[in-house]
């Protein structure tokens, strides 16, 4: 089980991210509110955001601009809330968004730790704790899930696995908001399927908890390898998000 205080902290953060109340995620009724990116929102959110749908498994909370409010209200009232994040029902929304110059942009599943299952298993390789100054020189394609070159100042802590002094796996976290640090992990292809990713992820989660912060993990629902790592590392699915942006932004991302 995800501890209640961790789940409540995540809901408070999600409320800050979109402009609703934390209690809205516990309602059995869907909620529509005006989108507002809070002062303490997660730092990777970038406006413009036309709508953000969030569900913690009870309902859908949709934070939306005035232009799309009626459409989104109709959408989440038309289908069961858990079908609003998948086809074929998603096509209903997509067609109407296109008419107004918007598109679904991001879809992701987020995980929180089951603190009873967070461990630090041996991966068979030397492990070293890393801090921000140790990341210089590691902003390379092979470590692009663990570290973010565009937000270097947020990369605060990591654990590396080494084979004869060579870095072969890296889990690192970014301080994306005040109370929650997001974990990313990379393992060189020839060292995968040996338990390196889960050993590093769970060990880093434990270190984050020791520092009074909440580790969280994000994955595309279709990235089965990443989902398996989350579960093996002691994380459980906690919430999902779907973000709508103007069509020209989505087009630019696809170029």
N, C-alpha and C positions, 0 to 999 in steps of 0.2 A: 504494500500500500504506500502511496505517496503521503507523507505526513501532512496533516491538515494545515499546519502553519506555513508549509512550503507552498501548498496549493493556493492558499489565501493570498500569499505574497505575490504569486504569479498573476492572480486575478486583479490585484491592485495595480500591478504594472500594466497589464493589458488595458485596464480602464484608463490609465494615464496615456497609453499609446493612441487611443482612439476617441476619448472624450465621453465615455459612459461612466456608470457607477460599477464598482466591483460586484455588488450584489446582483446586477443585471445578468451575470453569467450563471446564476443559480436559479433564475426564474424558469418556470415551466412554459412560459409564453415567450415568443420571439420579441425582440426589442429593436426598435429603430431609433437612432439618435443622430444629431448633427456631428459630422466628423470634426474633431479638433485634435491636433497633434500637441500633446502636453509638453510643458517645459522640461519635464524629466522623462520624456519618451525614450525608447531605445534609440540609440544613436545611428543605427543603420537605416531608419525610416527616412525617406526623402519625398517631399511634396513635389508635384501635385499628386494627391491620392483622391480619386473620385469616390471610392467606397472601400471599406475594409470589413469583411465578414469574419467573425470570430466565434468559435464554439468550443466550450469545455464539456460537451456531451449532454447538456441539458436543453439547449435551445440554440438559436442563432442570434447574436447581437450584430447588427449591421450599422456601422457608422458611415454616414453618407452625406454628400453635398446636396444642396437643395434641388439642383437640376435633376438628380436621379432618385429623389426620395420616393415619389409615388411608384415608380417602376420597381424599386427594390422592395418596397412594402408589399406590393402585389406578388413578387417572386417568392419571398419567404413565407407568405401566407398561402401560397398555392401548393407547395410540396412539403413533405416531412423534412424537418430541419437537416437531418443527416444526408438527404438526397440533394440538398442545395449545393453541395460541394462535388457533385459528380454528374456525368452524363447518364441518361439523356436529358435530365431536367435542366442541367446547366446550359444546354443549347437554347432554352427559352430565354434565359437572361442574356446570353451572348448575342443572339440575334437583335434584341432590343437595344443593347449597349452599342452595337455597331451603328445603328441608325442615328445615335447621338454622338458618335465619334469617340467611344470608349471601348476598352477591351479588358478582359481578365488578364492580369499580368503575372502575379505570383500565387502559388499554392504551396503550402508547407504544413508539415506536422511537427509539433514540438513535444519534447520529452522532459520530464522532471525525475529526480532521483527517488527511488525507494531506498531510504537510508539504511534499511536492514540488509540490503543486498549489495551495497557499495563495498567493494573489497579492494585488495591490491595484489592480485595474483602474480606469480612469477612468470615472466614471458621468456626466460632463458637467455636474456641479453642484459648487459649492463644498462642501468637507468640513471639518468642525471636530472636533477631539478634545474630548470632554466628560468631566468627572469628577463626583463625587457632588454637589458643591454646584451644578453646572449643571443638575441634574435637577429642582430646585425649580420648580414651575409646569408640569412636563411630565407629571404623573400624571393624564392625561386618557384618555378612551376610545380615542382614535386612536393612542396609544402604549402600549396595555395589554399587547401582546406583548413589547415591548422592556423595559418597566419594570413593577415589581410594587408597588402601593401598600401591600400588606400587609407587605412586607419591604423597605422603603426602605433600611434600613441595609445591605442586601446588594448594592444596585445600585452598582457601583464604577467602571465605565468605559463609555464609549460613543463613537460616532462619528455625527455628524449630517450630513445632506445639506441644503443650503440653496439656494433659488431666490430671488435678489434679497433675501437676508436672512431669508426665511421658511423655517422647518423643514419639509421635505417627506418626509424619511425618517430613521429612527433605528434603529441597532443598538446594543444595550447588553447588558451582561453582569452577572450576579449571582454573588457569591462563595458558591456553594451548599455548598462544602466547601473544605477547606484547599488542595487541589492542583488543583481543577477548577472552572472558571467557565463558567456556562451562558449562551449567546447567544440573545437574542430580537430580532426585527426587525419593524418596521412601516414601510409606505410609504403615503402618502396615495393614494387610489384613482386620481386623475387623473394620477399620476406612475408608475404601475405599468407593467410590461412594457417598461421602458427599461434594465434592468440595475442599477437603484439598489440593490435589496435584496442582490443577490449582491456588488456592489462594497463595500457597507458591511459585510456579514457577513464576507467574506474579509479585509478590511482590519482589522476588529476582532480576528479570529482571530490575525492576525499580531502585533498589539499585545499580546495576551494571552500568546502564546508568548514574546515578548521579555521579559515580566515573570516568566518561569519557571513559568507556570501552563499548564494544559491546557484549551483551549476545547472545549466540547461543545455539542451541538445536539439538541433533542428535537422530535418531530413525531408527531401521529397518523398512522397508516399511510395513512388516507384523505385526508389534507390534501395533495393532489398539488402544489399551488402551493408549499407549504413544503418538501416533499421535493425538488422541482426546485431550489429555492433552495439547499438543503443541498449537493446534488451540484455545482451550478454554482460554489459557493463553495469547493469543495475538500474537502468532508466525505464520508465513506463510512459506510454502515450498520455499526454495531459490536455492538449488543445490543438486546434487546427485554425489556419487562417487562409483567407483568399482575398487578394488585393486587386482592385480595379484601378487602372490609370488611363489617361488619354491615349488614344490609339497611336499618335505619333511617337510617344515614348516607347510603346511596345514594339512598334516597327523599327525604331532605332536599335533596340536591344537585339532584334533578330537579324540586323545587317552585319 
